[in-house]
Amino acid sequence: MNLILLGPPGAGKGTQAKVISDKRGLAQLSTGDMLRAAVAAGTDVGRKAKAIMDRGQLVPDQVVIEIIEQRIAKPDCRSGFILDGFPRTLAQAAALDALLEAHGKKLDVVIEIRVDDGVLIERIAGRFTCAKCGEGYHDRFKRPAREGVCDKCGATEFVRRADDNAETVKTRLIAYYRETAPLIGYYFAKGKLETVDGMASIDEVGRQIEEVLGRHA
C-alpha cells in the first residue's frame, strides 16, 4: 500500500506516519531524510543535491523526484510506503504521478489530517524538548511530571526551536494554504482523498487512519 499524509505543519503527520510504519511495515519517506541520506551516500543525485544546498538554494523538484525514484526502488518499499511532506505543490503531485506510473505503481489513498488553525498555533508554539535526550514536551498538553526535570533522562535543561512561535507558525500556515492546500482538491478529483479529524487524540486519529486503510487494503 502506498499513501500520502496531507496536512498543515503541526497536524501530526510525522507522528502518525511512524505509527502506520510500525504497524503495517510500510517505509516512512520524509523528503528531508531522503535528501540527507542521498547526500551522505554520495550518490550522483546526492552530490547534485549537496552542491545546490551548499549554495543556499532550494533543491528543485526534479532532483527530489530523482531521489524518491531511487528510494522507492529499495527493498523496504516493496510492501509500500508513506510519503510525509511530499508532494507540497500541484507540480510535485503531477511529477509524482508520472514517476509512479513509469514504475507500475500507484497511490492507494491520500489522507488529509484536518486541524483547526488556532489549535495548530497553540500546539506548535508550546513545544519544547529535553536538551539532553530530545524527549518532547508541551506547555499545556504535556509538561514534565516533575517541573523542570525530564521524565525520560532526568536532565534539567530544555530547549525550544527558534521557529516554534506564533508568528512563524502563521507564516508557515499561509505558505501551506497557498501552495499545498490545493492538493486536497487535486486528490479529491482523483477519488484518492480521505479526511480524518486531527483535533482528536493521537490514538483516536490513529484509529481513524486505520479505518481508512482498512477500506483501501
C-alpha positions in Angstrom: 0.0 0.0 0.0 1.3 3.5 -1.0 -0.1 6.5 0.7 0.4 10.3 1.3 -0.3 12.1 4.6 -1.5 15.7 4.0 -2.0 18.4 6.5 -0.5 21.7 7.7 2.6 21.9 9.9 1.9 20.5 13.4 -1.1 18.4 12.3 0.8 15.2 13.4 1.8 13.7 10.0 5.2 12.6 11.2 3.7 11.0 14.4 1.0 9.1 12.5 3.4 8.1 9.7 5.6 6.4 12.3 2.6 4.6 13.9 1.5 3.3 10.4 5.0 2.3 9.5 5.5 0.3 12.7 2.0 -1.3 12.5 2.0 -2.1 8.7 5.6 -2.4 7.8 5.5 0.4 5.3 8.6 2.6 4.7 8.2 6.1 6.1 9.6 8.5 3.4 10.4 12.1 4.5 11.9 14.3 1.9 14.4 15.8 4.4 15.6 12.3 5.5 15.8 11.1 1.9 17.9 14.2 0.9 20.3 13.8 3.8 20.7 10.0 3.1 21.4 10.6 -0.6 24.0 13.3 0.3 25.6 11.0 2.9 25.7 8.1 0.5 27.4 10.2 -2.2 25.1 9.1 -5.0 25.1 11.1 -8.2 21.8 12.7 -7.3 23.0 13.2 -3.7 26.1 15.1 -5.0 23.9 17.2 -7.2 21.6 18.0 -4.2 24.6 18.8 -2.0 26.0 21.3 -4.5 22.7 23.1 -4.7 22.2 23.1 -0.9 25.8 24.3 -0.4 24.9 27.4 -2.5 22.0 28.0 -0.1 19.4 27.2 -2.8 16.3 25.1 -2.7 16.6 21.6 -4.2 14.5 21.7 -7.4 11.6 19.3 -7.9 13.4 17.2 -10.5 16.2 16.4 -8.1 13.8 15.5 -5.3 11.8 13.3 -7.7 15.1 11.5 -8.7 15.8 10.9 -5.0 12.3 9.5 -4.5 12.7 7.3 -7.6 15.9 5.7 -6.1 14.3 5.4 -2.7 11.1 3.6 -3.7 13.3 1.0 -5.6 14.8 -0.2 -2.3 13.7 -3.5 -0.8 11.9 -1.9 2.2 9.5 -0.2 -0.1 8.2 -3.4 -1.6 5.3 -3.6 0.8 4.5 0.0 0.3 5.5 3.5 1.6 4.1 6.6 3.3 5.1 10.0 1.9 5.3 12.6 4.6 6.0 16.1 3.4 5.8 15.4 -0.3 4.2 16.5 -2.6 3.9 20.1 -1.4 2.7 21.6 -4.7 0.5 20.7 -7.7 3.6 20.5 -9.9 5.2 18.0 -7.5 2.0 15.9 -7.4 1.9 15.7 -11.2 5.6 14.7 -11.2 5.0 12.0 -8.6 2.0 10.6 -10.6 4.3 10.3 -13.7 7.0 8.7 -11.6 4.7 6.1 -10.1 3.1 5.3 -13.4 6.5 4.8 -15.0 7.3 2.2 -12.4 4.0 0.5 -12.5 3.0 1.8 -9.0 0.0 3.8 -7.8 -1.2 5.8 -4.8 -3.8 3.9 -2.9 -5.0 6.7 -0.7 -4.2 10.3 0.4 -5.2 11.0 4.0 -5.8 14.6 5.0 -5.3 15.3 8.7 -7.6 18.3 9.3 -6.9 20.6 12.2 -8.1 24.0 13.4 -5.6 26.8 12.8 -5.9 28.2 16.3 -5.1 24.7 17.8 -2.2 24.3 15.4 -0.6 27.6 16.5 -1.1 26.6 20.2 0.3 23.1 19.6 3.5 24.3 17.9 4.2 27.5 19.9 4.0 25.5 23.1 6.5 22.8 22.2 9.9 22.3 23.9 12.3 19.4 24.3 14.8 18.0 26.7 18.3 19.3 25.7 19.9 16.0 26.5 17.7 13.2 25.2 15.3 15.1 22.9 12.1 14.0 24.7 9.2 16.2 23.6 7.0 18.3 25.9 4.3 21.0 25.7 3.4 24.0 27.8 -0.2 22.9 28.1 -0.6 19.3 26.8 2.5 17.5 28.2 4.5 19.0 31.0 7.2 17.0 32.8 5.8 15.1 35.8 8.3 16.9 38.0 8.6 20.5 37.0 11.9 21.3 35.3 13.1 17.6 35.2 12.9 15.4 32.1 10.7 12.3 32.7 12.9 10.2 30.5 16.5 11.0 31.5 16.3 13.3 34.5 18.1 16.3 32.8 17.1 19.8 33.8 17.8 21.7 30.6 15.1 22.3 27.9 15.2 24.0 24.5 12.7 25.4 22.1 13.1 25.6 18.3 13.6 29.2 17.2 10.8 28.9 14.7 8.3 27.4 17.2 6.5 30.7 17.8 3.1 32.0 16.9 4.2 34.4 14.2 6.4 31.9 12.4 3.6 29.3 12.6 1.2 31.7 10.9 3.7 32.4 8.1 4.1 28.6 7.6 0.3 28.2 7.5 0.0 30.9 4.9 2.5 29.0 2.8 0.6 25.8 3.3 -2.7 27.3 2.2 -1.1 28.9 -0.8 1.0 26.0 -2.1 -0.2 22.7 -0.5 -3.9 23.0 0.3 -4.8 22.9 -3.5 -3.7 19.2 -3.4 -6.8 18.5 -1.3 -8.9 19.3 -4.4 -6.5 17.6 -6.7 -6.7 14.2 -4.9 -10.4 14.5 -4.3 -10.9 14.8 -8.0 -8.9 11.7 -8.5 -11.0 9.8 -5.9 -8.0 9.3 -3.6 -8.8 11.7 -0.8 -9.9 10.7 2.7 -10.1 13.0 5.7 -9.6 12.3 9.4 -10.2 14.6 12.4 -6.8 15.8 13.5 -8.4 17.5 16.5 -8.8 14.2 18.3 -6.2 12.5 20.5 -3.2 10.8 18.8 -4.7 7.4 19.5 -8.1 8.4 18.0 -6.5 9.9 14.9 -4.6 6.6 14.5 -7.8 4.6 14.9 -9.5 6.7 12.2 -6.5 6.3 9.8 -6.5 2.5 10.4 -10.2 2.5 9.5 -9.4 4.3 6.2 -6.5 2.0 5.4 -8.8 -1.0 6.1 -11.2 0.3 3.4 -8.3 0.6 0.9 -6.4 -2.6 1.7 
